[in-house]
Amino acid sequence: MKFLPVVMLFISNIFMSFAWYGHLKHTGRNLFLTIILSWMIAFLEYCFSIPANRIGANYFSVAQLKIIQEVITLVVFAGFSVLYLKQEIKLNYLYAFICMIGAVYFMFKK
C-alpha cells in the first residue's frame, strides 16, 4: 500500500503535463477553449493527486511527499517533453535531475 500513492502521483502528473503543456502542440486553437479543456484535464489530475497525498500521509511526512512529487514531476515531464513535444533532453537537465536525487537522499536520511 506504501507504493500506491507513488503510482497515483505518476498518473496525476501525466494528466497535469497534458493540462499545462499539451496545448503547446496546438497553439493555433482558441485560447479560451484551450483553458477550459486544460481545466477539465486538471480535474482528473486532482482526482489522483488528492487521494495520493491523503494515503501517502500515512507513510511519509508532508515534506517527503513533496519531494517525491517533485521527482515524479521531473521524470514524467522529461518523458512527456521528449515523446509528445519532441523536445531534446540536454546535459544540464540531467545535472539538475542528479541534484534532485540528492534532495531525495537528504529528505529521507534518518
Protein Blocks (a to p, Z undefined) as FASTA:
>chain_A
ZZmmmmmmmmmmmmmmmmmmmmmmmmmbcfklmmmmmmmmmmmmmmmmmmmmmmmmmmmc
fklmmmmmmmmmmmmmmmmmmmmnopacdfklmmmmmmmmmmmmmmmpZZ
